[in-house]
Amino acid sequence: MRALHGWDAHNVTEDADLGLRLALAGYTVGDLPSPTFEEAPARLGPWLGQRTRWLKGLVQTSLTHGRRPLDTARCLGGLETLCAVALVPGTVASALAYPVCLVAAAWSFLVLEIPAAPAFLDNLPTGLAITLFGTGLAALVLPALAGCARRGWGDLAQSVPWMPVYFLLVSLAAWLALIELVRAPLRWNKTRHGLARTSRSGRRARRGRPATPCDTARGPDGGACASA
């Protein structure tokens, strides 16, 4: 952290920018299979503000590291560059395009008739489109189902079919992020934490577990501090 001069105080998704700078400096990033018990906003307003901030920060990170794209790609390497493009600008681009693609797919597959062509190759584009649509939908739904199963939160599984609607709200946050990037690039939408009543994982704090400094401390984004 000191060698990289800390994180960018003007980037509102500072972990994305720092992760790329660590990779560019030659570090590798690993994953700790440990729950964070992070609270998610339970109401639409705070949730939308949080997602707007995250997506705006991804755009800021994309612009910062896209100023010299060839140099960035050379430092990261081929596969790593593809991953970075998919995760950072790709997240925002897919969120922006999601409503248009969803409406077009629903119109094509549910309203229009899909005729069968006599030759296999003539059917290939339509078959690939249907396959991609199905696998994309599964990619939205299955991780949420897996999370419910691992946590034992079976009652939440009934909300999983609403994931396509949820991602419409993510798209709204992406469009708001672009507007805010132009009008208020340095605005930091704070997220209030410590509302244990709205957090399933926060119930631990109401079962007699003594409070720790990390229960009340706040990080630079207004959230609870993270433990190493």
C-alpha positions as CSV (number, residue, x, y, z in Angstrom):
1,M,0.0,0.0,0.0
2,R,2.8,2.4,0.9
3,A,4.7,1.6,-2.3
4,L,1.6,2.4,-4.4
5,H,1.0,5.6,-2.4
6,G,-2.3,4.3,-0.9
7,W,-5.6,4.4,-2.7
8,D,-7.0,7.1,-4.9
9,A,-9.1,9.3,-2.6
10,H,-11.1,10.7,-5.6
11,N,-12.1,7.2,-6.9
12,V,-15.4,6.2,-5.3
13,T,-14.8,2.5,-5.9
14,E,-11.3,2.6,-4.5
15,D,-10.8,-1.1,-4.2
16,A,-11.3,-1.6,-8.0
17,D,-8.6,1.0,-8.8
18,L,-6.3,-0.3,-6.1
19,G,-6.7,-3.9,-7.4
20,L,-5.7,-2.8,-10.9
21,R,-2.7,-0.9,-9.6
22,L,-1.6,-3.8,-7.6
23,A,-1.8,-6.0,-10.7
24,L,0.1,-3.5,-12.7
25,A,2.8,-3.4,-10.1
26,G,3.3,-7.2,-10.4
27,Y,1.2,-8.4,-7.4
28,T,-1.2,-11.2,-7.6
29,V,-4.7,-11.2,-6.1
30,G,-6.1,-14.1,-4.2
31,D,-9.4,-14.9,-2.6
32,L,-10.0,-15.8,1.0
33,P,-13.0,-18.2,1.4
34,S,-14.3,-16.3,4.4
35,P,-17.6,-14.6,4.9
36,T,-17.5,-10.8,5.5
37,F,-20.9,-10.5,7.2
38,E,-21.4,-7.3,5.3
39,E,-24.8,-5.7,5.6
40,A,-26.7,-5.0,2.4
41,P,-29.0,-2.0,2.2
42,A,-32.6,-3.1,2.9
43,R,-34.4,-0.2,1.2
44,L,-34.3,0.9,-2.4
45,G,-33.0,4.4,-1.9
46,P,-29.8,3.5,0.0
47,W,-29.3,0.5,-2.3
48,L,-29.5,2.6,-5.4
49,G,-27.1,5.2,-4.1
50,Q,-24.6,2.5,-3.2
51,R,-24.8,0.8,-6.6
52,T,-24.6,4.2,-8.3
53,R,-21.4,4.9,-6.4
54,W,-19.9,1.5,-7.2
55,L,-20.6,1.7,-10.9
56,K,-19.4,5.3,-11.1
57,G,-16.2,4.2,-9.6
58,L,-15.8,1.4,-12.1
59,V,-16.1,4.0,-14.9
60,Q,-13.5,6.2,-13.2
61,T,-11.2,3.2,-12.9
62,S,-11.8,2.4,-16.6
63,L,-11.0,6.0,-17.7
64,T,-7.9,6.2,-15.4
65,H,-6.3,2.9,-16.6
66,G,-7.6,3.3,-20.2
67,R,-5.6,6.4,-21.0
68,R,-2.7,4.2,-22.2
69,P,-4.5,0.9,-23.1
70,L,-1.6,-0.8,-24.9
71,D,0.8,-0.1,-22.0
72,T,-1.8,-1.4,-19.5
73,A,-2.4,-4.6,-21.6
74,R,1.3,-5.2,-21.9
75,C,1.8,-5.0,-18.1
76,L,-1.2,-7.1,-17.3
77,G,-0.8,-9.8,-19.9
78,G,-3.4,-11.1,-22.4
79,L,-5.7,-13.2,-20.2
80,E,-5.5,-10.7,-17.3
81,T,-6.4,-7.9,-19.6
82,L,-9.5,-9.7,-20.8
83,C,-10.5,-10.4,-17.2
84,A,-10.0,-6.7,-16.3
85,V,-12.0,-5.5,-19.3
86,A,-14.8,-7.9,-18.5
87,L,-15.0,-7.1,-14.8
88,V,-14.4,-3.3,-14.8
89,P,-15.8,-1.5,-17.9
90,G,-17.6,-4.7,-18.9
91,T,-19.8,-4.6,-15.8
92,V,-20.9,-1.1,-16.5
93,A,-21.4,-1.7,-20.3
94,S,-23.5,-4.9,-19.7
95,A,-25.6,-3.0,-17.1
96,L,-26.3,-0.2,-19.5
97,A,-27.3,-2.5,-22.3
98,Y,-29.3,-5.0,-20.2
99,P,-32.8,-3.5,-20.7
100,V,-32.4,-3.2,-24.4
101,C,-31.1,-6.8,-24.7
102,L,-33.7,-8.2,-22.4
103,V,-36.6,-6.5,-24.3
104,A,-35.1,-7.6,-27.7
105,A,-34.7,-11.2,-26.5
106,A,-38.1,-11.4,-25.0
107,W,-39.6,-10.0,-28.2
108,S,-37.7,-12.4,-30.4
109,F,-38.2,-15.5,-28.4
110,L,-41.7,-15.0,-26.9
111,V,-43.5,-12.8,-29.5
112,L,-42.0,-13.5,-32.9
113,E,-42.2,-16.9,-34.5
114,I,-38.8,-18.7,-34.8
115,P,-39.0,-20.6,-38.1
116,A,-36.9,-23.7,-38.6
117,A,-34.5,-23.6,-41.5
118,P,-33.9,-26.7,-43.6
119,A,-30.1,-26.7,-43.2
120,F,-28.2,-27.0,-39.9
121,L,-25.9,-24.1,-40.6
122,D,-28.9,-21.9,-41.3
123,N,-30.3,-22.7,-37.8
124,L,-26.9,-22.1,-36.1
125,P,-27.3,-18.4,-35.5
126,T,-30.7,-18.8,-33.9
127,G,-29.6,-21.8,-31.9
128,L,-26.5,-19.9,-30.6
129,A,-28.7,-16.9,-29.6
130,I,-31.1,-19.1,-27.7
131,T,-28.2,-21.0,-26.0
132,L,-26.5,-17.7,-25.0
133,F,-29.8,-16.3,-23.7
134,G,-30.4,-19.5,-21.6
135,T,-26.9,-19.7,-20.2
136,G,-26.9,-16.0,-19.4
137,L,-30.2,-16.3,-17.5
138,A,-28.8,-19.3,-15.7
139,A,-25.7,-17.3,-14.8
140,L,-28.0,-14.7,-13.1
141,V,-30.1,-17.2,-11.2
142,L,-27.9,-20.1,-10.2
143,P,-25.3,-18.2,-8.1
144,A,-28.1,-16.7,-6.0
145,L,-29.7,-20.2,-5.5
146,A,-26.3,-21.6,-4.6
147,G,-25.8,-18.8,-2.0
148,C,-29.2,-19.5,-0.5
149,A,-28.5,-23.2,-0.3
150,R,-25.1,-22.7,1.4
151,R,-26.4,-20.2,3.9
152,G,-29.5,-22.3,4.7
153,W,-31.7,-19.3,3.7
154,G,-34.3,-21.4,1.8
155,D,-37.0,-18.7,2.2
156,L,-34.9,-16.3,0.1
157,A,-34.9,-18.8,-2.8
158,Q,-38.4,-17.7,-3.7
159,S,-37.0,-14.3,-4.6
160,V,-34.5,-15.7,-7.1
161,P,-36.9,-15.7,-10.1
162,W,-37.0,-11.9,-9.7
163,M,-33.3,-11.5,-10.5
164,P,-34.0,-10.3,-14.0
165,V,-36.0,-7.4,-12.5
166,Y,-33.3,-6.8,-10.0
167,F,-30.8,-6.3,-12.8
168,L,-33.1,-3.7,-14.3
169,L,-32.5,-1.7,-11.1
170,V,-28.7,-2.3,-11.6
171,S,-29.1,-0.9,-15.1
172,L,-30.9,2.2,-13.6
173,A,-27.9,2.6,-11.2
174,A,-25.5,2.4,-14.1
175,W,-27.3,5.2,-16.0
176,L,-27.4,7.3,-12.9
177,A,-23.7,6.7,-12.4
178,L,-23.0,8.1,-15.9
179,I,-25.1,11.2,-15.1
180,E,-23.4,11.7,-11.7
181,L,-20.0,11.2,-13.3
182,V,-20.6,14.3,-15.4
183,R,-22.5,16.4,-12.8
184,A,-20.8,15.4,-9.6
185,P,-17.7,13.2,-10.3
186,L,-16.4,13.5,-6.7
187,R,-19.7,12.8,-4.9
188,W,-19.4,9.9,-2.5
189,N,-22.8,8.3,-1.8
190,K,-22.5,7.1,1.8
191,T,-23.9,3.8,2.8
192,R,-25.2,3.6,6.4
193,H,-24.2,0.4,8.2
194,G,-24.8,-0.9,11.7
195,L,-28.5,-1.6,11.1
196,A,-28.4,-5.1,12.4
197,R,-32.2,-5.5,12.2
198,T,-32.0,-5.4,8.4
199,S,-29.1,-7.9,8.2
200,R,-29.4,-11.6,8.5
201,S,-25.7,-12.0,9.3
202,G,-26.1,-9.1,11.8
203,R,-28.2,-11.2,14.0
204,R,-25.0,-12.6,15.5
205,A,-24.7,-9.2,17.3
206,R,-28.1,-9.7,18.9
207,R,-27.4,-13.2,20.3
208,G,-25.1,-12.1,23.1
209,R,-21.9,-11.6,21.1
210,P,-20.0,-8.7,22.6
211,A,-19.5,-5.7,20.4
212,T,-16.0,-5.2,18.9
213,P,-14.4,-2.0,17.6
214,C,-15.1,-3.2,14.1
215,D,-18.8,-3.2,14.9
216,T,-18.8,0.6,15.1
217,A,-15.8,1.7,13.1
218,R,-16.3,3.2,9.7
219,G,-14.1,2.8,6.7
220,P,-13.5,5.6,4.1
221,D,-16.7,4.8,2.3
222,G,-18.8,5.1,5.5
223,G,-19.0,1.3,5.8
224,A,-17.9,-1.0,8.6
225,C,-14.2,-1.7,8.8
226,A,-12.9,-4.9,7.4
227,S,-10.7,-7.4,9.2
228,A,-7.6,-8.8,7.6
